[in-house]
Amino acid sequence: MSQKFQVSGMSCGHCVNAVQNAVQTVDPEAQVTVDLETGHVDVLSEQPRKDIVAAIENAGYAVQ
């Protein structure tokens, strides 16, 4: 299922990788697309939304 998130605090390629890696700790098969300019993160995963949000927040980013 496709899930969309608005993530703040990302400012560089390292941030993009950190968010992608955080999501993939919850679901290694997840497809993660990050738009650094807008802060939009699209995730294709069957994992619960709350688990993905927790992983992103644990990586140090805020999810609105």
Distance bins in CASP14 RR format, pairs under 12 A and 6 or more apart:
PFRMAT RR
TARGET T0000
AUTHOR 0000-0000-0000
RMODE 2
METHOD distances of the structure
MODEL  1
1 27 0 0 0 0 0 1 0 0 0 0 0
1 30 0 0 0 0 0 1 0 0 0 0 0
1 31 0 0 0 0 0 1 0 0 0 0 0
1 42 0 0 0 0 0 1 0 0 0 0 0
1 43 0 0 0 0 1 0 0 0 0 0 0
1 44 1 0 0 1 0 0 0 0 0 0 0
1 45 1 0 0 1 0 0 0 0 0 0 0
1 46 1 0 0 1 0 0 0 0 0 0 0
1 47 0 0 0 0 1 0 0 0 0 0 0
1 48 0 0 0 0 0 1 0 0 0 0 0
1 49 0 0 0 0 1 0 0 0 0 0 0
1 52 0 0 0 0 0 1 0 0 0 0 0
2 30 0 0 0 0 0 1 0 0 0 0 0
2 31 0 0 0 0 1 0 0 0 0 0 0
2 32 0 0 0 0 0 1 0 0 0 0 0
2 33 0 0 0 0 1 0 0 0 0 0 0
2 41 0 0 0 0 0 1 0 0 0 0 0
2 42 1 0 0 1 0 0 0 0 0 0 0
2 43 1 0 0 1 0 0 0 0 0 0 0
2 44 1 0 1 0 0 0 0 0 0 0 0
2 45 0 0 0 0 1 0 0 0 0 0 0
2 46 0 0 0 0 0 1 0 0 0 0 0
2 49 0 0 0 0 0 1 0 0 0 0 0
2 52 0 0 0 0 0 1 0 0 0 0 0
3 23 0 0 0 0 1 0 0 0 0 0 0
3 26 0 0 0 0 0 1 0 0 0 0 0
3 27 0 0 0 0 0 1 0 0 0 0 0
3 30 0 0 0 0 1 0 0 0 0 0 0
3 31 0 0 0 0 0 1 0 0 0 0 0
3 32 0 0 0 0 0 1 0 0 0 0 0
3 33 0 0 0 0 0 1 0 0 0 0 0
3 40 0 0 0 0 0 1 0 0 0 0 0
3 41 0 0 0 0 1 0 0 0 0 0 0
3 42 1 0 0 1 0 0 0 0 0 0 0
3 43 1 0 1 0 0 0 0 0 0 0 0
3 44 1 0 0 1 0 0 0 0 0 0 0
3 45 1 0 0 1 0 0 0 0 0 0 0
3 46 0 0 0 0 1 0 0 0 0 0 0
3 47 0 0 0 0 1 0 0 0 0 0 0
3 48 0 0 0 0 1 0 0 0 0 0 0
3 49 1 0 1 0 0 0 0 0 0 0 0
3 50 0 0 0 0 0 1 0 0 0 0 0
3 51 0 0 0 0 0 1 0 0 0 0 0
3 52 1 0 0 1 0 0 0 0 0 0 0
3 53 0 0 0 0 1 0 0 0 0 0 0
3 56 0 0 0 0 0 1 0 0 0 0 0
3 63 0 0 0 0 0 1 0 0 0 0 0
4 32 0 0 0 0 0 1 0 0 0 0 0
4 33 0 0 0 0 1 0 0 0 0 0 0
4 34 0 0 0 0 0 1 0 0 0 0 0
4 35 0 0 0 0 0 1 0 0 0 0 0
4 38 0 0 0 0 0 1 0 0 0 0 0
4 39 0 0 0 0 0 1 0 0 0 0 0
4 40 1 0 0 1 0 0 0 0 0 0 0
4 41 1 0 0 1 0 0 0 0 0 0 0
4 42 1 0 1 0 0 0 0 0 0 0 0
4 43 1 0 0 1 0 0 0 0 0 0 0
4 44 0 0 0 0 0 1 0 0 0 0 0
4 45 0 0 0 0 0 1 0 0 0 0 0
4 49 0 0 0 0 1 0 0 0 0 0 0
4 52 0 0 0 0 0 1 0 0 0 0 0
4 53 0 0 0 0 0 1 0 0 0 0 0
4 63 0 0 0 0 0 1 0 0 0 0 0
4 64 0 0 0 0 0 1 0 0 0 0 0
5 19 0 0 0 0 1 0 0 0 0 0 0
5 22 0 0 0 0 0 1 0 0 0 0 0
5 23 0 0 0 0 1 0 0 0 0 0 0
5 32 0 0 0 0 1 0 0 0 0 0 0
5 33 0 0 0 0 0 1 0 0 0 0 0
5 34 0 0 0 0 1 0 0 0 0 0 0
5 35 0 0 0 0 0 1 0 0 0 0 0
5 38 0 0 0 0 0 1 0 0 0 0 0
5 39 0 0 0 0 1 0 0 0 0 0 0
5 40 1 0 0 1 0 0 0 0 0 0 0
5 41 1 0 1 0 0 0 0 0 0 0 0
5 42 1 0 0 1 0 0 0 0 0 0 0
5 43 1 0 0 1 0 0 0 0 0 0 0
5 45 0 0 0 0 0 1 0 0 0 0 0
5 49 0 0 0 0 1 0 0 0 0 0 0
5 50 0 0 0 0 0 1 0 0 0 0 0
5 52 1 0 0 1 0 0 0 0 0 0 0
5 53 1 0 0 1 0 0 0 0 0 0 0
5 54 0 0 0 0 0 1 0 0 0 0 0
5 55 0 0 0 0 0 1 0 0 0 0 0
5 56 1 0 0 1 0 0 0 0 0 0 0
5 57 0 0 0 0 0 1 0 0 0 0 0
5 61 0 0 0 0 1 0 0 0 0 0 0
5 62 0 0 0 0 0 1 0 0 0 0 0
5 63 1 0 1 0 0 0 0 0 0 0 0
5 64 0 0 0 0 1 0 0 0 0 0 0
6 19 0 0 0 0 0 1 0 0 0 0 0
6 34 0 0 0 0 0 1 0 0 0 0 0
6 35 0 0 0 0 0 1 0 0 0 0 0
6 38 0 0 0 0 1 0 0 0 0 0 0
6 39 1 0 0 1 0 0 0 0 0 0 0
6 40 1 0 0 1 0 0 0 0 0 0 0
6 41 1 0 0 1 0 0 0 0 0 0 0
6 42 0 0 0 0 0 1 0 0 0 0 0
6 53 0 0 0 0 0 1 0 0 0 0 0
6 56 0 0 0 0 0 1 0 0 0 0 0
6 61 0 0 0 0 0 1 0 0 0 0 0
6 62 0 0 0 0 1 0 0 0 0 0 0
6 63 1 0 0 1 0 0 0 0 0 0 0
6 64 1 0 1 0 0 0 0 0 0 0 0
7 15 0 0 0 0 1 0 0 0 0 0 0
7 16 0 0 0 0 1 0 0 0 0 0 0
7 18 0 0 0 0 0 1 0 0 0 0 0
7 19 1 0 0 1 0 0 0 0 0 0 0
7 20 0 0 0 0 0 1 0 0 0 0 0
7 22 0 0 0 0 0 1 0 0 0 0 0
7 23 0 0 0 0 0 1 0 0 0 0 0
7 32 0 0 0 0 0 1 0 0 0 0 0
7 33 0 0 0 0 0 1 0 0 0 0 0
7 34 1 0 0 1 0 0 0 0 0 0 0
7 35 0 0 0 0 1 0 0 0 0 0 0
7 36 0 0 0 0 1 0 0 0 0 0 0
7 38 0 0 0 0 1 0 0 0 0 0 0
7 39 1 0 1 0 0 0 0 0 0 0 0
7 40 1 0 0 1 0 0 0 0 0 0 0
7 41 1 0 1 0 0 0 0 0 0 0 0
7 42 0 0 0 0 0 1 0 0 0 0 0
7 43 0 0 0 0 0 1 0 0 0 0 0
7 52 0 0 0 0 0 1 0 0 0 0 0
7 53 0 0 0 0 1 0 0 0 0 0 0
7 55 0 0 0 0 0 1 0 0 0 0 0
7 56 1 0 0 1 0 0 0 0 0 0 0
7 57 0 0 0 0 1 0 0 0 0 0 0
7 59 0 0 0 0 1 0 0 0 0 0 0
7 60 0 0 0 0 1 0 0 0 0 0 0
7 61 1 0 1 0 0 0 0 0 0 0 0
7 62 1 0 0 1 0 0 0 0 0 0 0
7 63 1 0 1 0 0 0 0 0 0 0 0
7 64 1 0 0 1 0 0 0 0 0 0 0
8 15 0 0 0 0 0 1 0 0 0 0 0
8 19 0 0 0 0 0 1 0 0 0 0 0
8 36 0 0 0 0 0 1 0 0 0 0 0
8 38 0 0 0 0 0 1 0 0 0 0 0
8 39 1 0 0 1 0 0 0 0 0 0 0
8 40 0 0 0 0 0 1 0 0 0 0 0
8 41 0 0 0 0 0 1 0 0 0 0 0
8 56 0 0 0 0 0 1 0 0 0 0 0
8 57 0 0 0 0 0 1 0 0 0 0 0
8 60 0 0 0 0 0 1 0 0 0 0 0
8 61 1 0 0 1 0 0 0 0 0 0 0
8 62 1 0 1 0 0 0 0 0 0 0 0
8 63 0 0 0 0 1 0 0 0 0 0 0
8 64 1 0 0 1 0 0 0 0 0 0 0
9 15 1 0 0 1 0 0 0 0 0 0 0
9 16 0 0 0 0 0 1 0 0 0 0 0
9 18 0 0 0 0 0 1 0 0 0 0 0
9 19 0 0 0 0 1 0 0 0 0 0 0
9 34 0 0 0 0 0 1 0 0 0 0 0
9 36 0 0 0 0 0 1 0 0 0 0 0
9 39 0 0 0 0 1 0 0 0 0 0 0
9 41 0 0 0 0 0 1 0 0 0 0 0
9 56 0 0 0 0 0 1 0 0 0 0 0
9 57 0 0 0 0 0 1 0 0 0 0 0
9 59 0 0 0 0 0 1 0 0 0 0 0
9 60 1 0 0 1 0 0 0 0 0 0 0
9 61 1 0 1 0 0 0 0 0 0 0 0
9 62 1 0 0 1 0 0 0 0 0 0 0
9 63 0 0 0 0 0 1 0 0 0 0 0
9 64 0 0 0 0 0 1 0 0 0 0 0
10 16 1 0 0 1 0 0 0 0 0 0 0
10 17 0 0 0 0 0 1 0 0 0 0 0
10 18 0 0 0 0 1 0 0 0 0 0 0
10 19 1 0 0 1 0 0 0 0 0 0 0
10 20 0 0 0 0 0 1 0 0 0 0 0
10 22 0 0 0 0 0 1 0 0 0 0 0
10 34 1 0 0 1 0 0 0 0 0 0 0
10 35 0 0 0 0 1 0 0 0 0 0 0
10 36 1 0 1 0 0 0 0 0 0 0 0
10 37 0 0 0 0 1 0 0 0 0 0 0
10 38 0 0 0 0 1 0 0 0 0 0 0
10 39 1 0 0 1 0 0 0 0 0 0 0
10 40 0 0 0 0 0 1 0 0 0 0 0
10 41 0 0 0 0 1 0 0 0 0 0 0
10 56 0 0 0 0 1 0 0 0 0 0 0
10 59 0 0 0 0 0 1 0 0 0 0 0
10 60 0 0 0 0 1 0 0 0 0 0 0
10 61 1 0 0 1 0 0 0 0 0 0 0
10 62 0 0 0 0 1 0 0 0 0 0 0
10 63 0 0 0 0 0 1 0 0 0 0 0
11 18 0 0 0 0 0 1 0 0 0 0 0
11 19 0 0 0 0 0 1 0 0 0 0 0
11 34 0 0 0 0 0 1 0 0 0 0 0
11 36 1 0 0 1 0 0 0 0 0 0 0
11 37 0 0 0 0 0 1 0 0 0 0 0
11 39 0 0 0 0 0 1 0 0 0 0 0
11 61 0 0 0 0 0 1 0 0 0 0 0
12 18 0 0 0 0 1 0 0 0 0 0 0
12 19 0 0 0 0 0 1 0 0 0 0 0
12 34 0 0 0 0 0 1 0 0 0 0 0
12 36 1 0 0 1 0 0 0 0 0 0 0
12 37 0 0 0 0 0 1 0 0 0 0 0
13 19 0 0 0 0 1 0 0 0 0 0 0
13 20 0 0 0 0 1 0 0 0 0 0 0
13 21 0 0 0 0 0 1 0 0 0 0 0
13 34 0 0 0 0 1 0 0 0 0 0 0
13 35 0 0 0 0 0 1 0 0 0 0 0
13 36 1 0 0 1 0 0 0 0 0 0 0
13 37 0 0 0 0 0 1 0 0 0 0 0
14 20 0 0 0 0 0 1 0 0 0 0 0
14 21 0 0 0 0 0 1 0 0 0 0 0
14 34 0 0 0 0 0 1 0 0 0 0 0
14 36 0 0 0 0 0 1 0 0 0 0 0
14 59 0 0 0 0 0 1 0 0 0 0 0
14 61 0 0 0 0 0 1 0 0 0 0 0
15 21 0 0 0 0 0 1 0 0 0 0 0
15 22 0 0 0 0 0 1 0 0 0 0 0
15 34 0 0 0 0 1 0 0 0 0 0 0
15 35 0 0 0 0 0 1 0 0 0 0 0
15 36 1 0 0 1 0 0 0 0 0 0 0
15 37 0 0 0 0 0 1 0 0 0 0 0
15 39 0 0 0 0 1 0 0 0 0 0 0
15 41 0 0 0 0 0 1 0 0 0 0 0
15 56 0 0 0 0 0 1 0 0 0 0 0
15 59 0 0 0 0 1 0 0 0 0 0 0
15 60 0 0 0 0 1 0 0 0 0 0 0
15 61 1 0 0 1 0 0 0 0 0 0 0
15 62 0 0 0 0 0 1 0 0 0 0 0
16 22 0 0 0 0 0 1 0 0 0 0 0
16 23 0 0 0 0 0 1 0 0 0 0 0
16 32 0 0 0 0 1 0 0 0 0 0 0
16 33 0 0 0 0 1 0 0 0 0 0 0
16 34 1 0 1 0 0 0 0 0 0 0 0
16 35 0 0 0 0 1 0 0 0 0 0 0
16 36 1 0 1 0 0 0 0 0 0 0 0
16 37 0 0 0 0 0 1 0 0 0 0 0
16 39 0 0 0 0 1 0 0 0 0 0 0
16 40 0 0 0 0 0 1 0 0 0 0 0
16 41 0 0 0 0 1 0 0 0 0 0 0
16 56 0 0 0 0 0 1 0 0 0 0 0
16 59 0 0 0 0 0 1 0 0 0 0 0
16 61 0 0 0 0 0 1 0 0 0 0 0
17 23 0 0 0 0 0 1 0 0 0 0 0
17 24 0 0 0 0 0 1 0 0 0 0 0
17 32 0 0 0 0 0 1 0 0 0 0 0
17 34 0 0 0 0 1 0 0 0 0 0 0
17 36 0 0 0 0 0 1 0 0 0 0 0
17 59 0 0 0 0 0 1 0 0 0 0 0
18 24 0 0 0 0 0 1 0 0 0 0 0
18 25 0 0 0 0 0 1 0 0 0 0 0
18 32 0 0 0 0 0 1 0 0 0 0 0
18 34 0 0 0 0 1 0 0 0 0 0 0
18 36 0 0 0 0 0 1 0 0 0 0 0
18 41 0 0 0 0 0 1 0 0 0 0 0
18 55 0 0 0 0 0 1 0 0 0 0 0
18 56 0 0 0 0 1 0 0 0 0 0 0
18 57 0 0 0 0 0 1 0 0 0 0 0
18 58 0 0 0 0 0 1 0 0 0 0 0
18 59 1 0 1 0 0 0 0 0 0 0 0
18 60 1 0 0 1 0 0 0 0 0 0 0
18 61 1 0 0 1 0 0 0 0 0 0 0
19 25 0 0 0 0 0 1 0 0 0 0 0
19 26 0 0 0 0 0 1 0 0 0 0 0
19 30 0 0 0 0 0 1 0 0 0 0 0
19 32 1 0 0 1 0 0 0 0 0 0 0
19 33 0 0 0 0 0 1 0 0 0 0 0
19 34 1 0 1 0 0 0 0 0 0 0 0
19 35 0 0 0 0 0 1 0 0 0 0 0
19 36 0 0 0 0 1 0 0 0 0 0 0
19 39 0 0 0 0 1 0 0 0 0 0 0
19 40 0 0 0 0 0 1 0 0 0 0 0
19 41 1 0 0 1 0 0 0 0 0 0 0
19 42 0 0 0 0 0 1 0 0 0 0 0
19 43 0 0 0 0 1 0 0 0 0 0 0
19 52 0 0 0 0 0 1 0 0 0 0 0
19 53 0 0 0 0 0 1 0 0 0 0 0
19 55 0 0 0 0 1 0 0 0 0 0 0
19 56 1 0 1 0 0 0 0 0 0 0 0
19 57 0 0 0 0 0 1 0 0 0 0 0
19 58 0 0 0 0 0 1 0 0 0 0 0
19 59 1 0 0 1 0 0 0 0 0 0 0
19 60 0 0 0 0 1 0 0 0 0 0 0
19 61 1 0 0 1 0 0 0 0 0 0 0
19 62 0 0 0 0 0 1 0 0 0 0 0
19 63 0 0 0 0 1 0 0 0 0 0 0
20 26 0 0 0 0 0 1 0 0 0 0 0
20 27 0 0 0 0 0 1 0 0 0 0 0
20 28 0 0 0 0 0 1 0 0 0 0 0
20 30 0 0 0 0 1 0 0 0 0 0 0
20 31 0 0 0 0 1 0 0 0 0 0 0
20 32 1 0 1 0 0 0 0 0 0 0 0
20 33 0 0 0 0 1 0 0 0 0 0 0
20 34 1 0 0 1 0 0 0 0 0 0 0
20 36 0 0 0 0 0 1 0 0 0 0 0
20 41 0 0 0 0 1 0 0 0 0 0 0
20 42 0 0 0 0 0 1 0 0 0 0 0
20 43 0 0 0 0 1 0 0 0 0 0 0
20 45 0 0 0 0 0 1 0 0 0 0 0
20 52 0 0 0 0 0 1 0 0 0 0 0
20 55 0 0 0 0 0 1 0 0 0 0 0
20 56 0 0 0 0 1 0 0 0 0 0 0
20 59 0 0 0 0 1 0 0 0 0 0 0
20 61 0 0 0 0 0 1 0 0 0 0 0
21 27 0 0 0 0 0 1 0 0 0 0 0
21 28 0 0 0 0 0 1 0 0 0 0 0
21 30 0 0 0 0 0 1 0 0 0 0 0
21 32 0 0 0 0 1 0 0 0 0 0 0
21 34 0 0 0 0 0 1 0 0 0 0 0
21 55 0 0 0 0 1 0 0 0 0 0 0
21 56 0 0 0 0 0 1 0 0 0 0 0
21 58 0 0 0 0 0 1 0 0 0 0 0
21 59 1 0 0 1 0 0 0 0 0 0 0
21 61 0 0 0 0 0 1 0 0 0 0 0
22 28 0 0 0 0 0 1 0 0 0 0 0
22 30 0 0 0 0 0 1 0 0 0 0 0
22 32 0 0 0 0 1 0 0 0 0 0 0
22 34 0 0 0 0 0 1 0 0 0 0 0
22 41 0 0 0 0 1 0 0 0 0 0 0
22 43 0 0 0 0 0 1 0 0 0 0 0
22 47 0 0 0 0 0 1 0 0 0 0 0
22 51 0 0 0 0 0 1 0 0 0 0 0
22 52 0 0 0 0 1 0 0 0 0 0 0
22 53 0 0 0 0 0 1 0 0 0 0 0
22 54 0 0 0 0 1 0 0 0 0 0 0
22 55 1 0 1 0 0 0 0 0 0 0 0
22 56 1 0 1 0 0 0 0 0 0 0 0
22 57 0 0 0 0 1 0 0 0 0 0 0
22 58 1 0 0 1 0 0 0 0 0 0 0
22 59 1 1 0 0 0 0 0 0 0 0 0
22 60 0 0 0 0 1 0 0 0 0 0 0
22 61 0 0 0 0 1 0 0 0 0 0 0
22 63 0 0 0 0 0 1 0 0 0 0 0
23 29 0 0 0 0 0 1 0 0 0 0 0
23 30 1 0 1 0 0 0 0 0 0 0 0
23 31 0 0 0 0 1 0 0 0 0 0 0
23 32 1 0 1 0 0 0 0 0 0 0 0
23 33 0 0 0 0 0 1 0 0 0 0 0
23 34 0 0 0 0 1 0 0 0 0 0 0
23 41 1 0 0 1 0 0 0 0 0 0 0
23 42 0 0 0 0 0 1 0 0 0 0 0
23 43 1 0 1 0 0 0 0 0 0 0 0
23 44 0 0 0 0 0 1 0 0 0 0 0
23 45 1 0 0 1 0 0 0 0 0 0 0
23 47 0 0 0 0 1 0 0 0 0 0 0
23 49 0 0 0 0 0 1 0 0 0 0 0
23 51 0 0 0 0 1 0 0 0 0 0 0
23 52 1 0 1 0 0 0 0 0 0 0 0
23 53 0 0 0 0 1 0 0 0 0 0 0
23 54 0 0 0 0 0 1 0 0 0 0 0
23 55 1 0 1 0 0 0 0 0 0 0 0
23 56 1 0 0 1 0 0 0 0 0 0 0
23 57 0 0 0 0 0 1 0 0 0 0 0
23 58 0 0 0 0 0 1 0 0 0 0 0
23 59 0 0 0 0 1 0 0 0 0 0 0
23 61 0 0 0 0 0 1 0 0 0 0 0
23 63 0 0 0 0 0 1 0 0 0 0 0
24 30 1 0 1 0 0 0 0 0 0 0 0
24 31 0 0 0 0 1 0 0 0 0 0 0
24 32 1 0 0 1 0 0 0 0 0 0 0
24 43 0 0 0 0 1 0 0 0 0 0 0
24 44 0 0 0 0 0 1 0 0 0 0 0
24 45 0 0 0 0 1 0 0 0 0 0 0
24 47 0 0 0 0 0 1 0 0 0 0 0
24 52 0 0 0 0 0 1 0 0 0 0 0
24 55 0 0 0 0 1 0 0 0 0 0 0
24 56 0 0 0 0 0 1 0 0 0 0 0
24 59 0 0 0 0 0 1 0 0 0 0 0
25 32 0 0 0 0 0 1 0 0 0 0 0
25 45 0 0 0 0 0 1 0 0 0 0 0
25 47 0 0 0 0 0 1 0 0 0 0 0
25 51 0 0 0 0 1 0 0 0 0 0 0
25 52 0 0 0 0 0 1 0 0 0 0 0
25 54 0 0 0 0 0 1 0 0 0 0 0
25 55 1 0 1 0 0 0 0 0 0 0 0
25 56 0 0 0 0 0 1 0 0 0 0 0
25 58 0 0 0 0 1 0 0 0 0 0 0
25 59 0 0 0 0 1 0 0 0 0 0 0
26 32 0 0 0 0 0 1 0 0 0 0 0
26 43 0 0 0 0 1 0 0 0 0 0 0
26 45 1 0 0 1 0 0 0 0 0 0 0
26 46 0 0 0 0 0 1 0 0 0 0 0
26 47 1 0 1 0 0 0 0 0 0 0 0
26 48 0 0 0 0 1 0 0 0 0 0 0
26 49 0 0 0 0 0 1 0 0 0 0 0
26 50 0 0 0 0 0 1 0 0 0 0 0
26 51 1 0 1 0 0 0 0 0 0 0 0
26 52 1 0 1 0 0 0 0 0 0 0 0
26 53 0 0 0 0 1 0 0 0 0 0 0
26 54 1 0 0 1 0 0 0 0 0 0 0
26 55 1 0 1 0 0 0 0 0 0 0 0
26 56 0 0 0 0 1 0 0 0 0 0 0
26 57 0 0 0 0 0 1 0 0 0 0 0
26 58 0 0 0 0 1 0 0 0 0 0 0
26 59 0 0 0 0 0 1 0 0 0 0 0
27 43 0 0 0 0 1 0 0 0 0 0 0
27 44 0 0 0 0 1 0 0 0 0 0 0
27 45 1 0 1 0 0 0 0 0 0 0 0
27 46 1 0 0 1 0 0 0 0 0 0 0
27 47 1 0 1 0 0 0 0 0 0 0 0
27 48 0 0 0 0 0 1 0 0 0 0 0
27 49 0 0 0 0 0 1 0 0 0 0 0
27 51 0 0 0 0 1 0 0 0 0 0 0
27 52 1 0 0 1 0 0 0 0 0 0 0
27 55 0 0 0 0 1 0 0 0 0 0 0
28 45 0 0 0 0 1 0 0 0 0 0 0
28 47 0 0 0 0 0 1 0 0 0 0 0
28 55 0 0 0 0 0 1 0 0 0 0 0
29 43 0 0 0 0 0 1 0 0 0 0 0
29 44 0 0 0 0 1 0 0 0 0 0 0
29 45 1 0 0 1 0 0 0 0 0 0 0
29 46 0 0 0 0 1 0 0 0 0 0 0
29 47 0 0 0 0 1 0 0 0 0 0 0
30 41 0 0 0 0 0 1 0 0 0 0 0
30 42 0 0 0 0 0 1 0 0 0 0 0
30 43 1 0 1 0 0 0 0 0 0 0 0
30 44 1 0 0 1 0 0 0 0 0 0 0
30 45 1 1 0 0 0 0 0 0 0 0 0
30 46 0 0 0 0 1 0 0 0 0 0 0
30 47 1 0 0 1 0 0 0 0 0 0 0
30 51 0 0 0 0 0 1 0 0 0 0 0
30 52 1 0 0 1 0 0 0 0 0 0 0
30 55 0 0 0 0 1 0 0 0 0 0 0
30 56 0 0 0 0 0 1 0 0 0 0 0
31 41 0 0 0 0 0 1 0 0 0 0 0
31 42 0 0 0 0 1 0 0 0 0 0 0
31 43 1 0 0 1 0 0 0 0 0 0 0
31 44 1 0 1 0 0 0 0 0 0 0 0
31 45 1 0 0 1 0 0 0 0 0 0 0
31 46 0 0 0 0 0 1 0 0 0 0 0
32 40 0 0 0 0 0 1 0 0 0 0 0
32 41 1 0 0 1 0 0 0 0 0 0 0
32 42 1 0 0 1 0 0 0 0 0 0 0
32 43 1 0 1 0 0 0 0 0 0 0 0
32 44 1 0 0 1 0 0 0 0 0 0 0
32 45 0 0 0 0 1 0 0 0 0 0 0
32 47 0 0 0 0 0 1 0 0 0 0 0
32 52 0 0 0 0 1 0 0 0 0 0 0
32 55 0 0 0 0 0 1 0 0 0 0 0
32 56 0 0 0 0 1 0 0 0 0 0 0
32 59 0 0 0 0 0 1 0 0 0 0 0
33 39 0 0 0 0 0 1 0 0 0 0 0
33 40 0 0 0 0 1 0 0 0 0 0 0
33 41 1 0 0 1 0 0 0 0 0 0 0
33 42 1 0 1 0 0 0 0 0 0 0 0
33 43 1 0 0 1 0 0 0 0 0 0 0
33 44 0 0 0 0 1 0 0 0 0 0 0
33 45 0 0 0 0 0 1 0 0 0 0 0
34 40 1 0 0 1 0 0 0 0 0 0 0
34 41 1 0 1 0 0 0 0 0 0 0 0
34 42 1 0 0 1 0 0 0 0 0 0 0
34 43 0 0 0 0 1 0 0 0 0 0 0
34 56 0 0 0 0 0 1 0 0 0 0 0
34 59 0 0 0 0 0 1 0 0 0 0 0
34 61 0 0 0 0 0 1 0 0 0 0 0
35 41 1 0 0 1 0 0 0 0 0 0 0
35 42 0 0 0 0 1 0 0 0 0 0 0
36 61 0 0 0 0 0 1 0 0 0 0 0
39 56 0 0 0 0 0 1 0 0 0 0 0
39 61 0 0 0 0 1 0 0 0 0 0 0
39 62 0 0 0 0 0 1 0 0 0 0 0
39 63 0 0 0 0 0 1 0 0 0 0 0
39 64 0 0 0 0 1 0 0 0 0 0 0
40 63 0 0 0 0 0 1 0 0 0 0 0
40 64 0 0 0 0 0 1 0 0 0 0 0
41 49 0 0 0 0 0 1 0 0 0 0 0
41 52 0 0 0 0 1 0 0 0 0 0 0
41 53 0 0 0 0 0 1 0 0 0 0 0
41 55 0 0 0 0 0 1 0 0 0 0 0
41 56 1 0 0 1 0 0 0 0 0 0 0
41 59 0 0 0 0 0 1 0 0 0 0 0
41 61 0 0 0 0 1 0 0 0 0 0 0
41 62 0 0 0 0 0 1 0 0 0 0 0
41 63 0 0 0 0 1 0 0 0 0 0 0
41 64 0 0 0 0 0 1 0 0 0 0 0
42 52 0 0 0 0 0 1 0 0 0 0 0
43 49 0 0 0 0 1 0 0 0 0 0 0
43 51 0 0 0 0 0 1 0 0 0 0 0
43 52 1 0 1 0 0 0 0 0 0 0 0
43 53 0 0 0 0 0 1 0 0 0 0 0
43 55 0 0 0 0 0 1 0 0 0 0 0
43 56 0 0 0 0 1 0 0 0 0 0 0
43 63 0 0 0 0 0 1 0 0 0 0 0
44 52 0 0 0 0 0 1 0 0 0 0 0
45 51 0 0 0 0 1 0 0 0 0 0 0
45 52 1 0 0 1 0 0 0 0 0 0 0
45 53 0 0 0 0 0 1 0 0 0 0 0
45 55 0 0 0 0 0 1 0 0 0 0 0
46 52 0 0 0 0 0 1 0 0 0 0 0
47 53 0 0 0 0 0 1 0 0 0 0 0
47 54 0 0 0 0 0 1 0 0 0 0 0
47 55 0 0 0 0 1 0 0 0 0 0 0
47 56 0 0 0 0 0 1 0 0 0 0 0
48 54 0 0 0 0 1 0 0 0 0 0 0
48 55 0 0 0 0 0 1 0 0 0 0 0
49 55 0 0 0 0 0 1 0 0 0 0 0
49 56 0 0 0 0 0 1 0 0 0 0 0
49 63 0 0 0 0 1 0 0 0 0 0 0
50 56 0 0 0 0 0 1 0 0 0 0 0
50 57 0 0 0 0 0 1 0 0 0 0 0
50 63 0 0 0 0 0 1 0 0 0 0 0
51 57 0 0 0 0 0 1 0 0 0 0 0
51 58 0 0 0 0 0 1 0 0 0 0 0
51 63 0 0 0 0 0 1 0 0 0 0 0
52 58 0 0 0 0 0 1 0 0 0 0 0
52 59 0 0 0 0 0 1 0 0 0 0 0
52 61 0 0 0 0 0 1 0 0 0 0 0
52 63 0 0 0 0 1 0 0 0 0 0 0
53 59 0 0 0 0 0 1 0 0 0 0 0
53 60 0 0 0 0 0 1 0 0 0 0 0
53 61 0 0 0 0 0 1 0 0 0 0 0
53 62 0 0 0 0 1 0 0 0 0 0 0
53 63 1 0 1 0 0 0 0 0 0 0 0
53 64 0 0 0 0 0 1 0 0 0 0 0
54 60 0 0 0 0 0 1 0 0 0 0 0
54 61 0 0 0 0 0 1 0 0 0 0 0
54 63 0 0 0 0 1 0 0 0 0 0 0
55 61 0 0 0 0 1 0 0 0 0 0 0
55 63 0 0 0 0 1 0 0 0 0 0 0
56 62 0 0 0 0 1 0 0 0 0 0 0
56 63 1 0 1 0 0 0 0 0 0 0 0
56 64 0 0 0 0 0 1 0 0 0 0 0
57 63 1 0 1 0 0 0 0 0 0 0 0
57 64 0 0 0 0 0 1 0 0 0 0 0
END
